[in-house]
Amino acid sequence: MDQYNIPDAPLSQSSRGRFRSGCGCSGIVVAFFIGVALLILAFSLLELSSSINSFFVRIDRGYEPVEAVSNDAFKNKVVKISVKGPISFAERSSRFWEERKDSADSIVSAIEGSAKDSKVRGLLLTVNSPGGEITACDIIDQAVQKFKNSSSNRYVVVYMQELAASGGYYISAHADKIVITPTTLTGSIGVIMQSYQYGDALRKLGVSDVTFTSGPMKDMLNPMHSVSPEVSNVVHSVIGELYDRFVGVIADGRHMSVEKVRELADGRIYTAKQAVEAGLADKIGYMDEVEKTFKELGLSEYEITEYFEEKDFMENLKDLFSLTGGISPRLELPKRGWRAGYYSPFYFER
């Protein structure tokens, strides 16, 4: 036998098996990454096509919301804007390729875009909300007032559905008319500020709080400590001032005296019938009553249209990855701190 031509030793059956198995796993991994790359490429091409179309649309219309439903046969338009869920600037949830219409940013943008369109003669706010953040509600209310004041013949009608409480009523107060369904709950006018106290429970587990502050009130409503009379006085003074603003908005919008509003604004909820009797709403009915109301205000002929905002590629990509996040179960303590808001405690899903 040639010493320089030694045949390879045959592979054992177990070695061959391991070799094939390793190649199979590598192939799966490579195929997975190729699939992901193709998916990203497809989304990129789709977004590029949408962006090119959006670019030419915006050249013609400017950076206004894009109309979802339009018919130029009518001269007058009424823009329908949905206010659904807690009113907040924060994004609470998202789904891939879904238009996010329920954030305060989108609501304000739609109102401001409507004000710039000379054909828009009315706003229809469909409200199904337990309330929300104080600033978000206040900014929406300001946008509604600016829309009304932008012309002498522009009107706002609110259509209350299921629940239009606290901040949901705040943003409705300056409407020309409020139509409420027979089963809607409204009211809950007031301010709520809440925190937690779990210090006693944690101390039993040997957990203590170490906090350094520049002043005694910087740490107020720390859930590890009980509420002192001094802290209680400070919180009530803040709530009182925000409550006065709420009362003033309703008094101005509903043409009531402040004293009358205070009688109604003790935090209770009202049925549709009670709300109309108290002057917090104008009519009980459904969409046909809403359409009739616009005609009574002066719009004999109009169409109802909606706007939506386009999302760029990065927002869509962020939404895609948000679908895969938060799968692992986690146990979290209630967040430290506090918040104030125009929320209704009758909303159980927040």
PANUFI-604611 format. One record per residue (C-alpha): x, y, z; residue in one letter. Coordinates in pm, 1 decimal, decimal comma. Example, Ala and Ser with C-alpha at 12.3 -4.5 7.8 and 13.67 -1.06 7.14 Angstrom:
2
+----------+----------+----------+--------+
:        X :        Y :        Z : residu :
+----------+----------+----------+--------+
:   1230,0 :   -450,0 :    780,0 :      A :
:   1367,0 :   -106,0 :    714,0 :      S :
+----------+----------+----------+--------+
REM end
This chain:
350
+----------+----------+----------+--------+
:        X :        Y :        Z : residu :
+----------+----------+----------+--------+
:      0,0 :      0,0 :      0,0 :      M :
:    125,1 :    344,9 :    -91,8 :      D :
:    216,8 :    527,0 :    228,8 :      Q :
:    114,6 :    858,2 :     69,8 :      Y :
:   -222,7 :    736,7 :    -50,3 :      N :
:   -388,8 :    610,7 :    260,2 :      I :
:   -768,9 :    576,4 :    217,1 :      P :
:   -991,6 :    766,2 :    455,8 :      D :
:  -1130,5 :    569,5 :    739,5 :      A :
:  -1502,7 :    503,6 :    696,8 :      P :
:  -1732,0 :    718,4 :    908,9 :      L :
:  -1925,2 :    537,1 :   1171,7 :      S :
:  -2305,3 :    525,4 :   1149,0 :      Q :
:  -2338,5 :    757,4 :   1451,1 :      S :
:  -2099,0 :   1015,2 :   1303,1 :      S :
:  -2288,4 :   1026,2 :    974,0 :      R :
:  -2610,6 :   1078,6 :   1160,7 :      G :
:  -2472,5 :   1368,0 :   1360,1 :      R :
:  -2336,6 :   1529,1 :   1043,3 :      F :
:  -2672,5 :   1518,2 :    869,6 :      R :
:  -2851,1 :   1655,0 :   1176,3 :      S :
:  -2618,2 :   1952,8 :   1199,2 :      G :
:  -2671,1 :   2045,2 :    835,4 :      C :
:  -3048,2 :   2026,0 :    883,0 :      G :
:  -3046,4 :   2274,7 :   1174,4 :      C :
:  -2822,1 :   2514,4 :    984,0 :      S :
:  -3055,0 :   2502,6 :    687,2 :      G :
:  -3355,4 :   2585,3 :    903,2 :      I :
:  -3175,3 :   2881,8 :   1059,3 :      V :
:  -3063,8 :   3012,9 :    719,4 :      V :
:  -3414,2 :   2969,5 :    578,2 :      A :
:  -3559,2 :   3157,9 :    877,9 :      F :
:  -3331,5 :   3457,4 :    829,7 :      F :
:  -3394,0 :   3460,0 :    454,9 :      I :
:  -3768,0 :   3460,8 :    525,9 :      G :
:  -3733,3 :   3751,1 :    769,4 :      V :
:  -3523,0 :   3944,3 :    518,4 :      A :
:  -3780,4 :   3888,4 :    243,9 :      L :
:  -4058,7 :   3996,9 :    478,7 :      L :
:  -3877,9 :   4319,7 :    567,2 :      I :
:  -3804,8 :   4380,6 :    197,8 :      L :
:  -4171,2 :   4333,9 :    111,0 :      A :
:  -4280,0 :   4577,9 :    381,6 :      F :
:  -4016,3 :   4827,4 :    264,4 :      S :
:  -4137,1 :   4812,2 :    -95,4 :      L :
:  -4497,4 :   4847,4 :     19,2 :      L :
:  -4408,2 :   5146,0 :    234,0 :      E :
:  -4207,2 :   5302,2 :    -48,2 :      L :
:  -4504,9 :   5273,7 :   -281,8 :      S :
:  -4732,3 :   5426,4 :    -16,1 :      S :
:  -4482,4 :   5705,6 :     54,7 :      S :
:  -4457,0 :   5800,7 :   -314,1 :      I :
:  -4833,6 :   5820,6 :   -339,5 :      N :
:  -4853,4 :   6011,5 :    -10,6 :      S :
:  -4588,0 :   6255,3 :   -131,5 :      F :
:  -4795,1 :   6364,0 :   -431,5 :      F :
:  -5112,2 :   6374,2 :   -220,1 :      V :
:  -4943,2 :   6606,5 :     28,6 :      R :
:  -4810,4 :   6832,1 :   -246,3 :      I :
:  -5169,0 :   6891,4 :   -346,1 :      D :
:  -5326,6 :   6904,8 :      2,1 :      R :
:  -5046,5 :   6995,7 :    238,5 :      G :
:  -4993,8 :   6815,4 :    568,9 :      Y :
:  -5358,1 :   6772,2 :    643,2 :      E :
:  -5528,8 :   6444,4 :    731,8 :      P :
:  -5619,5 :   6238,6 :    425,6 :      V :
:  -5989,5 :   6199,1 :    359,5 :      E :
:  -6115,9 :   5844,4 :    392,0 :      A :
:  -6463,5 :   5917,4 :    253,6 :      V :
:  -6530,2 :   6206,1 :     20,4 :      S :
:  -6788,9 :   6319,0 :   -228,6 :      N :
:  -6735,0 :   6656,1 :   -394,1 :      D :
:  -7096,7 :   6664,6 :   -510,0 :      A :
:  -7184,1 :   6818,3 :   -174,0 :      F :
:  -7054,8 :   7160,6 :    -85,0 :      K :
:  -7079,8 :   7123,4 :    292,1 :      N :
:  -6897,4 :   6856,9 :    487,4 :      K :
:  -6932,1 :   6731,6 :    844,6 :      V :
:  -6622,5 :   6557,9 :    976,3 :      V :
:  -6685,6 :   6262,8 :   1205,1 :      K :
:  -6423,9 :   6215,6 :   1478,4 :      I :
:  -6432,7 :   5917,8 :   1712,2 :      S :
:  -6331,3 :   5959,5 :   2077,3 :      V :
:  -6314,1 :   5608,6 :   2214,7 :      K :
:  -6156,8 :   5483,4 :   2535,0 :      G :
:  -5944,7 :   5679,1 :   2783,2 :      P :
:  -5841,4 :   6018,0 :   2646,7 :      I :
:  -5464,4 :   6037,8 :   2653,1 :      S :
:  -5165,6 :   6147,8 :   2451,5 :      F :
:  -4994,1 :   5821,0 :   2543,0 :      A :
:  -5027,3 :   5527,1 :   2306,0 :      E :
:  -5199,3 :   5251,1 :   2500,7 :      R :
:  -5204,0 :   4985,7 :   2231,1 :      S :
:  -5131,0 :   4935,5 :   1865,5 :      S :
:  -5188,5 :   4685,9 :   1586,3 :      R :
:  -4987,3 :   4654,4 :   1270,3 :      F :
:  -5118,6 :   4862,1 :    978,7 :      W :
:  -5414,0 :   4984,6 :   1186,0 :      E :
:  -5490,7 :   5354,8 :   1198,0 :      E :
:  -5469,9 :   5488,4 :   1550,4 :      R :
:  -5764,1 :   5725,8 :   1581,9 :      K :
:  -5821,8 :   5724,0 :   1955,3 :      D :
:  -5519,3 :   5919,8 :   2079,3 :      S :
:  -5559,5 :   6284,2 :   2174,5 :      A :
:  -5293,6 :   6375,1 :   1916,7 :      D :
:  -5502,0 :   6227,9 :   1635,6 :      S :
:  -5822,3 :   6388,0 :   1762,1 :      I :
:  -5667,7 :   6735,2 :   1783,6 :      V :
:  -5501,3 :   6691,7 :   1443,5 :      S :
:  -5834,0 :   6598,0 :   1284,4 :      A :
:  -6009,2 :   6897,6 :   1440,5 :      I :
:  -5736,9 :   7138,1 :   1330,0 :      E :
:  -5733,2 :   6987,6 :    981,4 :      G :
:  -6109,8 :   7032,0 :    962,4 :      S :
:  -6078,8 :   7397,0 :   1057,2 :      A :
:  -5844,1 :   7455,9 :    762,2 :      K :
:  -6089,9 :   7307,6 :    513,3 :      D :
:  -6333,7 :   7575,3 :    396,9 :      S :
:  -6587,2 :   7311,0 :    295,9 :      K :
:  -6616,2 :   7172,7 :    648,7 :      V :
:  -6917,0 :   7323,2 :    821,2 :      R :
:  -6950,8 :   7085,2 :   1111,9 :      G :
:  -6786,1 :   6840,9 :   1349,5 :      L :
:  -6949,7 :   6524,4 :   1475,8 :      L :
:  -6777,1 :   6393,2 :   1787,0 :      L :
:  -6885,2 :   6040,2 :   1871,2 :      T :
:  -6787,7 :   5998,5 :   2234,9 :      V :
:  -6754,3 :   5666,2 :   2413,0 :      N :
:  -6505,6 :   5740,8 :   2687,4 :      S :
:  -6464,0 :   5721,4 :   3065,2 :      P :
:  -6256,1 :   6039,8 :   3060,0 :      G :
:  -5883,8 :   6082,2 :   3062,6 :      G :
:  -5582,6 :   6296,8 :   3130,4 :      E :
:  -5653,2 :   6654,2 :   3232,2 :      I :
:  -5428,8 :   6820,8 :   2976,5 :      T :
:  -5543,6 :   6597,2 :   2690,2 :      A :
:  -5909,8 :   6675,2 :   2762,2 :      C :
:  -5840,1 :   7046,4 :   2794,6 :      D :
:  -5647,4 :   7069,0 :   2466,3 :      I :
:  -5924,3 :   6886,5 :   2278,6 :      I :
:  -6178,1 :   7126,8 :   2428,9 :      D :
:  -5968,4 :   7423,0 :   2314,9 :      Q :
:  -5948,9 :   7277,9 :   1962,7 :      A :
:  -6328,9 :   7240,6 :   1954,4 :      V :
:  -6375,4 :   7602,8 :   2060,0 :      Q :
:  -6127,8 :   7726,7 :   1799,3 :      K :
:  -6313,3 :   7534,4 :   1529,7 :      F :
:  -6644,8 :   7693,4 :   1631,0 :      K :
:  -6493,3 :   8040,6 :   1649,8 :      N :
:  -6319,5 :   8010,4 :   1311,4 :      S :
:  -6648,9 :   8089,9 :   1136,2 :      S :
:  -6995,5 :   8206,1 :   1232,7 :      S :
:  -7162,6 :   7916,4 :   1055,6 :      N :
:  -6970,2 :   7617,5 :   1187,5 :      R :
:  -7134,0 :   7373,7 :   1425,5 :      Y :
:  -7032,6 :   7094,5 :   1659,8 :      V :
:  -7261,4 :   6808,7 :   1760,5 :      V :
:  -7165,8 :   6541,8 :   2013,8 :      V :
:  -7313,9 :   6195,1 :   1989,5 :      Y :
:  -7272,0 :   6016,0 :   2324,5 :      M :
:  -7250,1 :   5637,8 :   2313,7 :      Q :
:  -7249,6 :   5394,3 :   2605,8 :      E :
:  -7030,0 :   5604,6 :   2836,7 :      L :
:  -6942,0 :   5973,7 :   2811,6 :      A :
:  -6823,9 :   6047,1 :   3161,9 :      A :
:  -6587,3 :   6288,1 :   3335,7 :      S :
:  -6332,4 :   6396,1 :   3071,5 :      G :
:  -6564,1 :   6249,8 :   2808,9 :      G :
:  -6813,5 :   6513,5 :   2913,7 :      Y :
:  -6543,4 :   6782,6 :   2944,5 :      Y :
:  -6465,0 :   6763,7 :   2571,4 :      I :
:  -6839,8 :   6766,4 :   2491,8 :      S :
:  -6938,9 :   7072,7 :   2691,6 :      A :
:  -6878,9 :   7332,0 :   2417,9 :      H :
:  -7074,7 :   7146,9 :   2150,1 :      A :
:  -7374,9 :   7328,8 :   2003,7 :      D :
:  -7589,5 :   7024,7 :   2071,6 :      K :
:  -7543,7 :   6697,0 :   2258,5 :      I :
:  -7737,7 :   6391,7 :   2143,4 :      V :
:  -7733,6 :   6098,8 :   2383,8 :      I :
:  -7855,7 :   5742,9 :   2330,5 :      T :
:  -8125,4 :   5614,0 :   2568,7 :      P :
:  -7880,2 :   5381,3 :   2746,7 :      T :
:  -7578,9 :   5613,6 :   2773,3 :      T :
:  -7427,8 :   5697,7 :   3110,0 :      L :
:  -7276,0 :   6042,0 :   3146,2 :      T :
:  -7177,8 :   6283,9 :   3420,1 :      G :
:  -6919,3 :   6174,6 :   3679,2 :      S :
:  -6806,1 :   6537,4 :   3667,8 :      I :
:  -6505,4 :   6593,0 :   3887,0 :      G :
:  -6137,0 :   6524,8 :   3944,2 :      V :
:  -5977,7 :   6207,9 :   4074,4 :      I :
:  -5624,7 :   6165,0 :   4204,6 :      M :
:  -5517,2 :   5826,8 :   4329,3 :      Q :
:  -5221,0 :   5637,7 :   4464,9 :      S :
:  -5156,5 :   5312,6 :   4653,1 :      Y :
:  -5037,0 :   5229,9 :   5000,9 :      Q :
:  -4860,9 :   4899,2 :   5033,5 :      Y :
:  -4592,5 :   4996,2 :   5284,3 :      G :
:  -4730,8 :   4782,2 :   5568,3 :      D :
:  -4739,0 :   4471,5 :   5350,4 :      A :
:  -4383,5 :   4520,4 :   5224,2 :      L :
:  -4245,9 :   4594,7 :   5568,6 :      R :
:  -4370,8 :   4255,4 :   5682,6 :      K :
:  -4147,8 :   4109,9 :   5412,5 :      L :
:  -3852,0 :   4312,2 :   5533,6 :      G :
:  -3871,0 :   4570,2 :   5255,4 :      V :
:  -3818,7 :   4932,0 :   5354,9 :      S :
:  -3817,0 :   5256,3 :   5160,1 :      D :
:  -3513,9 :   5485,6 :   5143,6 :      V :
:  -3592,4 :   5816,5 :   4971,5 :      T :
:  -3398,8 :   6144,0 :   4981,6 :      F :
:  -3588,5 :   6461,1 :   4891,6 :      T :
:  -3523,4 :   6832,6 :   4877,5 :      S :
:  -3843,5 :   6906,6 :   5067,3 :      G :
:  -4113,9 :   6728,0 :   5268,5 :      P :
:  -4372,6 :   6755,4 :   4988,8 :      M :
:  -4149,3 :   6619,2 :   4713,7 :      K :
:  -4227,4 :   6268,1 :   4834,3 :      D :
:  -4597,7 :   6318,0 :   4893,6 :      M :
:  -4823,0 :   6024,3 :   4814,8 :      L :
:  -4530,8 :   5784,3 :   4837,3 :      N :
:  -4714,5 :   5450,1 :   4856,5 :      P :
:  -4475,2 :   5334,2 :   5127,2 :      M :
:  -4595,5 :   5606,5 :   5365,1 :      H :
:  -4930,4 :   5704,6 :   5508,3 :      S :
:  -5085,8 :   6035,1 :   5400,7 :      V :
:  -5024,6 :   6317,1 :   5646,6 :      S :
:  -5275,5 :   6599,3 :   5705,9 :      P :
:  -5036,4 :   6843,7 :   5537,3 :      E :
:  -5016,3 :   6629,5 :   5223,5 :      V :
:  -5393,7 :   6586,4 :   5223,1 :      S :
:  -5440,8 :   6964,9 :   5229,7 :      N :
:  -5202,1 :   7015,1 :   4937,0 :      V :
:  -5370,7 :   6746,8 :   4727,2 :      V :
:  -5718,1 :   6882,3 :   4798,1 :      H :
:  -5608,3 :   7232,3 :   4697,6 :      S :
:  -5483,9 :   7099,4 :   4362,2 :      V :
:  -5801,6 :   6898,7 :   4306,1 :      I :
:  -6011,2 :   7202,5 :   4398,3 :      G :
:  -5844,7 :   7423,8 :   4139,7 :      E :
:  -5878,2 :   7165,0 :   3862,6 :      L :
:  -6238,4 :   7102,7 :   3962,1 :      Y :
:  -6314,6 :   7477,2 :   3938,5 :      D :
:  -6181,5 :   7475,7 :   3583,3 :      R :
:  -6401,9 :   7178,5 :   3494,9 :      F :
:  -6706,3 :   7354,0 :   3637,3 :      V :
:  -6619,7 :   7671,6 :   3446,3 :      G :
:  -6592,8 :   7484,6 :   3116,0 :      V :
:  -6938,8 :   7332,5 :   3163,1 :      I :
:  -7093,8 :   7660,5 :   3277,8 :      A :
:  -6957,7 :   7837,6 :   2971,2 :      D :
:  -7038,9 :   7563,9 :   2723,7 :      G :
:  -7387,2 :   7478,2 :   2851,9 :      R :
:  -7482,4 :   7837,0 :   2941,4 :      H :
:  -7545,6 :   7752,3 :   3305,6 :      M :
:  -7460,2 :   7930,2 :   3625,5 :      S :
:  -7157,9 :   7806,2 :   3816,7 :      V :
:  -7381,8 :   7735,0 :   4115,3 :      E :
:  -7607,8 :   7513,6 :   3904,3 :      K :
:  -7314,1 :   7319,9 :   3764,9 :      V :
:  -7171,1 :   7263,5 :   4113,0 :      R :
:  -7500,6 :   7109,7 :   4217,2 :      E :
:  -7474,6 :   6865,0 :   3929,8 :      L :
:  -7100,2 :   6806,5 :   3952,1 :      A :
:  -7069,8 :   6600,3 :   4267,9 :      D :
:  -6925,4 :   6301,1 :   4081,7 :      G :
:  -7249,9 :   6113,3 :   4025,5 :      R :
:  -7345,4 :   5958,6 :   3692,4 :      I :
:  -7664,2 :   6037,6 :   3500,5 :      Y :
:  -7884,8 :   5836,9 :   3270,0 :      T :
:  -7981,0 :   5987,2 :   2936,6 :      A :
:  -8318,0 :   6100,3 :   3066,9 :      K :
:  -8165,5 :   6253,5 :   3379,7 :      Q :
:  -7895,9 :   6429,0 :   3175,0 :      A :
:  -8152,1 :   6593,8 :   2945,4 :      V :
:  -8365,6 :   6700,9 :   3241,2 :      E :
:  -8059,1 :   6849,8 :   3412,9 :      A :
:  -7951,3 :   7037,2 :   3098,6 :      G :
:  -7635,6 :   6831,9 :   3046,4 :      L :
:  -7764,5 :   6696,9 :   2714,3 :      A :
:  -8016,7 :   6819,2 :   2458,3 :      D :
:  -8178,2 :   6520,0 :   2290,0 :      K :
:  -8218,5 :   6145,7 :   2328,7 :      I :
:  -8175,8 :   5954,9 :   2005,3 :      G :
:  -7950,8 :   5785,3 :   1755,0 :      Y :
:  -7772,4 :   5882,8 :   1432,6 :      M :
:  -8093,4 :   5987,5 :   1262,8 :      D :
:  -8143,5 :   6240,3 :   1542,0 :      E :
:  -7785,0 :   6359,3 :   1494,9 :      V :
:  -7844,0 :   6418,8 :   1123,6 :      E :
:  -8167,2 :   6599,0 :   1201,1 :      K :
:  -7986,2 :   6817,3 :   1455,0 :      T :
:  -7732,8 :   6938,9 :   1197,7 :      F :
:  -8018,2 :   7038,2 :    969,2 :      K :
:  -8184,6 :   7226,7 :   1252,5 :      E :
:  -7859,7 :   7413,8 :   1311,0 :      L :
:  -7854,9 :   7530,1 :    949,4 :      G :
:  -7695,6 :   7257,7 :    735,9 :      L :
:  -7975,5 :   7158,9 :    500,7 :      S :
:  -7745,4 :   6951,7 :    280,3 :      E :
:  -7414,2 :   6796,5 :    380,1 :      Y :
:  -7212,4 :   6476,9 :    380,7 :      E :
:  -7041,6 :   6308,0 :    672,5 :      I :
:  -6675,3 :   6227,4 :    610,8 :      T :
:  -6382,8 :   6097,3 :    814,6 :      E :
:  -6011,7 :   6169,3 :    821,6 :      Y :
:  -5724,8 :   5941,9 :    902,8 :      F :
:  -5356,6 :   5998,8 :    961,4 :      E :
:  -5091,3 :   5808,2 :    772,0 :      E :
:  -4814,5 :   5629,0 :    959,2 :      K :
:  -4459,2 :   5611,7 :    833,5 :      D :
:  -4249,5 :   5296,6 :    798,6 :      F :
:  -4075,9 :   5329,2 :   1134,6 :      M :
:  -4409,5 :   5353,6 :   1316,7 :      E :
:  -4536,2 :   5045,0 :   1136,4 :      N :
:  -4214,6 :   4859,2 :   1215,3 :      L :
:  -4243,2 :   4957,0 :   1581,1 :      K :
:  -4599,5 :   4827,8 :   1586,7 :      D :
:  -4485,4 :   4499,7 :   1431,5 :      L :
:  -4230,7 :   4437,3 :   1702,7 :      F :
:  -4473,9 :   4545,6 :   1973,9 :      S :
:  -4687,2 :   4245,6 :   1880,6 :      L :
:  -4409,5 :   4012,4 :   1993,3 :      T :
:  -4325,6 :   4194,0 :   2314,4 :      G :
:  -4448,2 :   4126,0 :   2664,2 :      G :
:  -4501,8 :   3752,6 :   2617,8 :      I :
:  -4319,0 :   3645,9 :   2932,4 :      S :
:  -4536,5 :   3679,3 :   3243,2 :      P :
:  -4416,9 :   3938,7 :   3491,9 :      R :
:  -4526,1 :   4032,1 :   3840,0 :      L :
:  -4512,9 :   4406,1 :   3898,0 :      E :
:  -4608,3 :   4613,8 :   4197,7 :      L :
:  -4841,2 :   4907,5 :   4131,8 :      P :
:  -4640,1 :   5198,1 :   3998,1 :      K :
:  -4508,1 :   5435,1 :   4253,8 :      R :
:  -4646,8 :   5783,8 :   4222,9 :      G :
:  -4985,0 :   5930,7 :   4151,8 :      W :
:  -5192,4 :   6086,8 :   3880,3 :      R :
:  -5476,2 :   6330,8 :   3851,4 :      A :
:  -5736,1 :   6305,5 :   3582,3 :      G :
:  -6090,5 :   6352,3 :   3466,5 :      Y :
:  -6168,7 :   5982,2 :   3493,5 :      Y :
:  -6486,9 :   5800,2 :   3580,7 :      S :
:  -6452,9 :   5518,9 :   3836,8 :      P :
:  -6734,5 :   5337,3 :   3655,0 :      F :
:  -6494,8 :   5227,1 :   3382,1 :      Y :
:  -6353,1 :   4891,9 :   3489,2 :      F :
:  -6102,3 :   4816,2 :   3213,0 :      E :
:  -5836,0 :   5081,2 :   3259,9 :      R :
+----------+----------+----------+--------+
REM end
